Amino acid sequence: MTTLPALLLPPSPGRRITLIAALLAGLSMMSAAHADITPVSPAQCADMKARKVITAANPVPCARLSRVSFDYTDFDGATRQGAVVVLDAVAPQVESLFGELLLRSFPLAGARALEAFDGDDQRSMVANNSSAFNGRPMTGGGGWSKHAYGAAIDINPLQNPYVSQAGSSAQEVLPPKGSSYLQRTPAQAGMAEEVVSVFYDHGFLVWGGQWKQPIDYQHFEIGSRGFIVRLASLPRAQARAEFERYVAAYRRCAHPGVPGAPGAQAATSDGDDDTAEDTTLRDQCAARLRK
């Protein structure tokens, strides 16, 4: 990916044309794209309750949830509209995150809120649906999932399966057809590895693909349960400000000397750029700064 300092060097005529074309294409896509953040309404909350997506016992009430609507690119290259429900404090960053996925033409198979699946995570995974909020326990038992706080996102479950007891005779892959994607190289369209940095740049500093047990390639979350509970307990504006500081601290660490948003970097990259991303620095910053 081309960084801003590199752009200060005089580009060759051919490269100058490529960069201008990339910038114009990115600006055109951004101006045409639809994105919106709205609070979960009483009617939507009632529907979520009726469809078993949220209950009165959920750790975060509907009043602290926002619906983020956005455009995305599907696996056929068509532009579709999707939506996820997240904690209000993280909603602006989630809107920007999906905007960057669109700018990069990263494909999603679908993006529907869990009401479409009656809160059934298994059905959502089988449908290869990208999603966020779901008032459910952790997969495999235990306490509330971080999805129940609206602080986690799953993308393309088929290409990025959940794997428990990996390598053993008791190995389980969800969705089952995700077994075809357990070999992570060479990269295939829709695999999460391509966009780990995008999620990190927007405050989702934990990727389940780096876990030892289970391995959850589809899963991104913002941080520890304690941090998530703190955001949910703060007033909306205060929680949002704290999360924005969290994001800014990561960006300063992972992109030293590069001002502005990561989206600007994506817009200025081109297909001929052979500069490798510094994933070591990225992962070190995420590990050090995640709360």
C-alpha positions as a printed Julia matrix, in Angstrom:
291×3 Matrix{Float64}:
   0.0     0.0     0.0
   1.4     3.43   -0.92
   1.86    5.7     2.07
   1.52    9.45    1.96
   5.24   10.22    2.22
   5.85    8.15   -0.91
   3.34   10.29   -2.76
   5.49   13.35   -2.13
   8.1    11.95   -4.52
   7.71   13.04   -8.15
   5.79   10.2    -9.82
   6.45    9.03  -13.33
   3.93   10.19  -15.97
   2.33    6.76  -16.14
   2.13    6.44  -12.39
   0.74    9.99  -12.11
  -2.12    9.04  -14.43
  -2.76    5.85  -12.48
  -2.88    7.71   -9.17
  -5.22   10.38  -10.53
  -7.51    7.7   -11.96
  -7.54    5.84   -8.65
  -8.37    9.02   -6.75
 -11.16    9.98   -9.14
 -12.61    6.47   -9.08
 -12.51    6.44   -5.3
 -14.15    9.85   -5.0
 -16.84    8.85   -7.5
 -17.61    5.67   -5.6
 -17.7     7.49   -2.27
 -20.08   10.17   -3.59
 -22.43    7.56   -5.05
 -22.33    5.19   -2.08
 -25.17    5.09    0.4
 -24.39    4.97    4.11
 -26.48    5.94    7.1
 -26.57    5.6    10.89
 -29.91    5.55   12.71
 -30.84    4.65   16.28
 -32.74    1.38   16.63
 -36.35    2.54   16.75
 -39.02    1.2    19.14
 -40.63   -0.63   16.22
 -37.31   -2.19   15.21
 -36.63   -3.15   18.82
 -40.02   -4.85   19.04
 -39.21   -6.8    15.88
 -35.82   -7.8    17.28
 -37.54   -9.1    20.41
 -40.17  -10.96   18.41
 -37.45  -12.58   16.31
 -35.34  -13.58   19.32
 -32.45  -11.27   18.5
 -32.65   -9.46   21.84
 -34.29  -10.09   25.21
 -34.83   -8.03   28.35
 -31.81   -9.79   29.86
 -29.41   -8.58   27.15
 -26.44   -6.63   28.56
 -27.1    -3.71   26.18
 -30.63   -2.34   25.56
 -32.02   -1.26   22.21
 -31.6     2.36   23.31
 -27.82    1.94   22.99
 -27.88    0.27   19.57
 -27.57    1.86   16.12
 -28.32    0.46   12.7
 -25.58    1.17   10.15
 -26.72    0.91    6.53
 -24.13    0.8     3.76
 -23.38   -0.25    0.21
 -21.11   -3.21   -0.45
 -19.73   -5.16   -3.41
 -20.95   -8.74   -3.81
 -18.97  -11.63   -5.28
 -20.3   -10.84   -8.77
 -19.07   -7.26   -8.57
 -22.54   -5.78   -8.14
 -23.28   -3.09   -5.56
 -25.78   -4.14   -2.91
 -27.12   -2.55    0.24
 -26.6    -4.09    3.66
 -26.99   -3.22    7.32
 -25.56   -4.21   10.69
 -26.6    -3.28   14.22
 -23.84   -2.17   16.6
 -23.22   -0.35   19.87
 -23.87    3.36   19.28
 -20.37    4.34   20.4
 -18.72    2.42   17.55
 -21.29    3.17   14.82
 -19.4     6.02   13.05
 -16.27    3.88   12.77
 -18.33    0.93   11.51
 -19.86    3.15    8.84
 -16.36    4.23    7.74
 -15.11    0.64    7.89
 -17.72   -0.65    5.45
 -17.14    2.4     3.27
 -13.49    1.39    2.98
 -14.42   -2.21    2.18
 -16.56   -0.84   -0.66
 -13.72    1.39   -1.86
 -11.43   -1.64   -1.95
 -14.1    -3.75   -3.74
 -13.77   -6.34   -0.98
 -16.7    -8.7    -1.61
 -19.38   -9.6     0.9
 -21.89  -12.36    0.19
 -24.59  -10.59    2.2
 -25.09   -8.27    5.14
 -28.43   -8.56    6.9
 -29.31   -7.96   10.52
 -30.03  -11.13   12.5
 -33.79  -10.52   12.45
 -33.68  -12.07    8.98
 -32.56  -15.33   10.63
 -34.64  -15.17   13.83
 -31.43  -14.67   15.78
 -30.1   -18.06   14.63
 -26.35  -17.66   14.2
 -26.05  -21.05   12.5
 -28.55  -20.07    9.79
 -26.78  -16.76    9.31
 -23.44  -18.53    8.84
 -24.89  -21.07    6.39
 -26.24  -18.13    4.37
 -22.71  -16.62    4.38
 -24.14  -13.52    6.01
 -21.95  -10.79    7.49
 -23.46   -9.47   10.72
 -22.83   -7.79   14.05
 -25.34   -7.58   16.92
 -26.96  -10.75   18.22
 -28.11  -11.15   21.82
 -26.69  -14.63   22.28
 -24.2   -16.49   24.47
 -20.68  -17.2    23.25
 -20.36  -20.07   20.79
 -19.44  -23.11   22.86
 -21.14  -21.78   26.0
 -20.14  -19.35   28.71
 -21.18  -15.73   29.16
 -22.63  -13.26   26.73
 -21.04  -13.09   23.3
 -19.46   -9.75   22.45
 -22.01   -9.68   19.65
 -24.6    -9.18   22.41
 -22.96   -5.8    23.09
 -22.83   -4.82   19.42
 -19.03   -4.75   19.67
 -18.14   -7.57   17.25
 -18.54   -8.15   13.51
 -18.48  -11.4    11.53
 -17.69  -11.31    7.8
 -18.19  -13.94    5.1
 -18.53  -17.0     7.39
 -18.12  -19.41    4.47
 -14.73  -18.03    3.44
 -13.84  -17.4     7.1
 -15.13  -20.34    9.16
 -15.22  -20.9    12.91
 -13.04  -23.89   13.83
 -13.13  -25.58   17.22
 -10.64  -28.24   18.35
  -8.65  -27.67   15.17
  -6.58  -30.61   14.01
  -8.19  -33.13   16.36
 -10.65  -35.93   15.62
 -13.32  -33.75   17.27
 -12.7   -30.77   14.97
 -15.87  -28.85   14.11
 -16.16  -26.3    11.32
 -19.01  -23.77   11.15
 -20.54  -23.41    8.68
 -19.71  -26.98    7.6
 -19.01  -25.94    4.0
 -16.33  -23.64    5.37
 -14.08  -26.71    5.47
 -13.2   -25.86    1.88
 -11.52  -22.68    3.15
  -9.39  -24.04    5.98
  -6.31  -23.74    3.75
  -5.66  -20.01    4.03
  -3.1   -19.74    1.23
  -3.26  -18.84   -1.52
  -5.71  -16.1    -0.6
  -9.2   -16.32   -2.03
 -11.78  -13.57   -2.53
 -13.61  -12.64    0.64
 -11.01  -13.99    3.07
 -10.59  -11.84    6.16
  -6.78  -11.69    5.96
  -7.12   -9.09    3.2
  -8.91   -6.62    5.47
  -7.5    -7.19    8.95
  -5.8    -3.79    8.71
  -9.09   -2.12    7.77
 -10.77   -3.48   10.88
  -7.81   -2.51   13.05
  -7.81    1.01   11.63
 -11.42    1.38   12.78
 -10.93    0.1    16.29
 -11.64   -3.62   15.92
  -8.25   -4.65   17.29
  -8.99   -8.34   17.9
  -9.2   -10.84   15.03
 -10.33  -14.37   15.81
  -8.15  -15.73   13.01
  -5.16  -15.21   15.31
  -6.62  -17.24   18.17
  -5.22  -20.64   19.07
  -8.48  -22.25   20.23
 -11.02  -21.83   18.82
  -9.99  -20.2    15.53
 -12.65  -17.79   14.31
 -11.58  -16.34   10.97
 -14.83  -14.41   10.46
 -14.76  -12.62   13.81
 -13.52   -9.13   14.74
 -14.12   -7.39   18.06
 -13.01   -4.13   19.6
 -11.29   -5.46   22.72
 -11.79   -7.0    26.14
 -15.12   -7.54   27.84
 -14.12   -4.98   30.48
 -13.53   -2.3    27.82
 -16.8    -3.13   26.07
 -18.78   -3.05   29.33
 -17.2     0.32   30.13
 -18.26    1.8    26.78
 -21.77    0.44   27.24
 -21.97    1.95   30.73
 -20.86    5.45   29.72
 -23.24    8.06   28.28
 -23.37    7.8    24.49
 -21.29   10.9    23.72
 -18.66   10.05   26.3
 -18.44    6.44   25.09
 -18.06    7.57   21.5
 -15.3    10.02   22.42
 -13.42    7.31   24.32
 -13.68    4.91   21.4
 -12.47    7.58   18.97
  -9.41    8.15   21.19
  -8.81    4.39   21.14
  -8.9     4.39   17.33
  -6.63    7.43   17.09
  -4.03    5.87   19.41
  -3.85    2.76   17.24
  -3.51    4.76   14.03
  -0.68    6.87   15.42
   1.16    3.67   16.33
   0.47    1.68   13.16
   0.9     4.55   10.68
   3.75    6.69   12.04
   4.24    9.86   10.07
   1.09    9.39    7.99
  -1.52   12.1     8.7
  -5.19   11.64    7.97
  -7.49    8.68    7.77
  -6.5     5.24    6.46
  -9.14    5.64    3.76
  -6.95    8.27    2.13
  -4.18    5.72    1.82
  -6.52    3.19    0.22
  -7.67    5.77   -2.31
  -4.12    6.56   -3.37
  -2.92    3.0    -3.8
  -2.89    1.36   -7.22
  -2.52   -2.05   -8.75
   1.18   -1.52   -9.52
   2.11   -0.78   -5.89
   4.41   -3.52   -4.66
   5.07   -2.0    -1.22
   4.36   -4.67    1.4
   2.2    -3.72    4.33
   4.02   -3.75    7.66
   1.82   -6.36    9.32
   4.37   -6.84   12.1
   3.99   -3.23   13.25
   0.23   -3.49   12.76
  -0.07   -6.55   14.98
   2.32   -5.18   17.6
   0.31   -1.97   17.86
  -2.97   -3.85   18.13
  -1.6    -6.17   20.82
  -0.14   -3.28   22.83
  -3.07   -0.87   22.57
  -6.15   -3.06   22.69
  -8.04   -2.69   25.95
